[in-house]
Amino acid sequence: MRPVKYIFLVWGLVILAVVIPDYSMFSFDCDAEDCRVMMSLSLQDIAIGPAFIFAIFLIPRKEMAIYTDKVVGIWRRVGAFYIDLIIITTILGTMVSLPLFFAEFYRNGEFQLFIYRNMSITSGRIMQAGYTIFTLGIWFYYYYKHLLLNRPTLGQRLMGYQIYGNDQPWTKTRGFKRVSWALLSLFLTPITTFLAFFTDNKIFWFDKKTNSLPKYIKYSKT
């Protein structure tokens, strides 16, 4: 797929994911006696989630190159993060929910896009912990794999920049450290973003800690 067509495709999917009403829900509610799990899946996630997965594998292989040393703005990076957030949460809605709905269909013989189930506190806590670990694992792998492949995430590509390692290769250890620090900063987002405005290159603390910088990119002519 040509780079320009690819960009329009991904932008179209992101816009659809935002504009189409989303009725997906995944929640836990526990008290002293038991836990209640409520889950619903929208047609949006069923259609757009696999399309996002397909788009990740369709990334054009054409070489990307830095074309300016101009500072990448903080709000551009925040925008890229929220685009990636939309993409990952939509994919997660499909990956987590569909297998459970098919399991319910196998059990009850009726396929519905809504599940409400009571379970013991132990089972509920285990399920909640498993879901949390799985979600964080997908988030981590998404950013980590793009670093090792020396590619921008979908959000970064749409915003026109990529994270570079200042002429140092992205080893597994270095990539692990950067993504770990970046995910940790999510718990301190307001403070992290505020402090970035007072740095020379408008970079976040985990950029400096891992000796990496965002750079504007474009497709190479070669």
N, C-alpha and C positions, 0 to 999 in steps of 0.2 A: 504494500500500500504506500502511495506517495505521502511524504511528510505533511503537506498542506491538507490533504484529504483526511489524514489521521487526526490532525489537530481539530478539524471541524467535527469529526466523529466523536472524539472524547468530549469536546465542549457541548455537543448536542446531548450526550448521555448525562453529563453533569446537570445541564439545564432541566432535562426531563426529570431527573432525580429530585430536583428542588421544586419544580412546578407541580408535578403530579402529586395529589394528596397521598400521604403515606400513613397507613393504618397499622403498621407493624408495632408490636409491643412485646417486651420480654421483661417480666418483673417477678420478684420474689417478695413474699410477705410472710414473716414468721412471728409467732407469739410463743407463749410458754408451753403450748401443747403440740402444735404442728406447724407446717409450712404450706403455703399455697403458691403454686406456680401458674402464672398466666402468660400465654404466648399466642400471638397472632402474626400472620404473615400477609403482606399486601401483594397484589398483582404487580406492583411496581418493583418490589424486590425480586420476585420470580423472573421478571423479564429483564430488568436492568442489571441485577447482580451478575448473572452469567455474562452479560454483554461487557461489563467492566473487566471481568476475568479474561475474556477473549481479547479485549483491547490491550491488556498488559502483555499478552503473548504476541500481539500484532505490532509492538513498538518497532518503528522503522529502524533498520540496522545502519542507516546512513550516518557517517561520522559527524559528531557535533564538535564545535570549536568555540573557544572564548573569542569574543569580538570587541570587547571594551573592558577597561578597568574601572568603569563607573561603578559607584557603590550601589549594591542591590538594596532597595528600600525595605524597611522593616515591614510596612504594610503589605508589600508584595509577597514577602515570605509568610506573613500571617494568612494572606489569601490562599497561597499554595497549601498551607497546612489545612485550611478548612475544606479545600477541594479534595485533598487526600482523605480528610475525615469523612466526607460524604461518600467517597468511593469505598473506603474500607468498611464503614458501617453498613452500606448497602450489600457488599459482598458477604459480610458476616451474617446479615439477616438471612441470606440464602444458605450459607454453609452450615449454620447452626440449626435453623428451623426446619428446613426441608427434610433432613433425615429423621427428625423427631415426628414430623407429621406423617411420614410414610410408616414409621413404627406404630403410630396410633392407628393408621389405616389397616396395617397387618393385624393389629390386636382386636380392633372393633369392626373391621369391614366397612368403615365409612370414612371417606376422606373429607376433612374439614380444615379450614385455615385458621382454626382457633382451638386452643387447648387450655383447659382449666383443670388442675389436678391438686388434690391434697396429698401430702406425704409427711413422713416423720421429720422431726427437726434435723436428725442426723443426715438423712438423705437429702433434705433441702439444702443444708449447709454444704454438703459435698458437691451438689450440683451447682450451687452458687459459686463456690471456690473454683470448680472446674471451668465454668463459663468465664470467670474473670481471668484465670491463667491462660485459657485458650485465646481470649480477646487480646490480651497483652502480648502473647506470643505471635499472633498474626501481625499486630502493629509492628513489633520489633523486626520480624522477618522481612516485612515489606520495605522498610527503610534500609535495613542491613543488606539485603540482597541487591538493591539498587546501587548502594555504595560499592560493593564488591564488583559489580558489573560496570562500574564507572558510568552510570546512567542517571539522569534525573528521574524522580518519581513522576507520576502523571500530573500531580499538582504543580510541581516545579517546572515541568515541561510546558504546561499551559501558561505559566507565569514567566517563562523565558529565561530561567537560570538553572544552575546546577551547583552542587557542593563539590569543590575541588580540594585536594589535599596538599596544596602548595608544593607541587612537584614531587610529592612523596606518594608511593603506591598505597592503595587501600588494602592493607593486610587484614586477615580475619580478626586479629587482636585489636588493631586500630579501629576498624569498623565497629567492633563490639563496644569499645569504649565510647565512641562518639554517639552511637544510638542509645546506649544506656544513659549517658548524661543528658541527652536530648529528651528522652522519655521522662526522666526524673524531673526535668524542668517544667513539665506539664503541670505538676502539682504546685508550681510557683509562677504560673504564667503571667499574672499581672506584674509581679516584681521583676521577672526576667525581661519582659518586654519594656518596662519602664527604664531599667538600667541600660538596655541596649541603645536607647536614644542618646546616651551620654558617652558612647564610645566613638572613636575616630572613624571607623568604617561601618558604624551602625551594626555591629555583630553581637551575637549572643555570647554569654559566658562559655557555653560548651563549644562554640566555634574556636575561641581563643585557647581553651584547654586542650583541644585536639589538633591545633594548628591547621585549621581548615577555613575556607572562605567560600561564600556564594559568588558565582561569576555569571554574567550574562552570556548566553550561548545562542548560536544559530547553526544551521546546517552548513557543513563545509562544502565548498564548491568542488573539491577534489574527489 
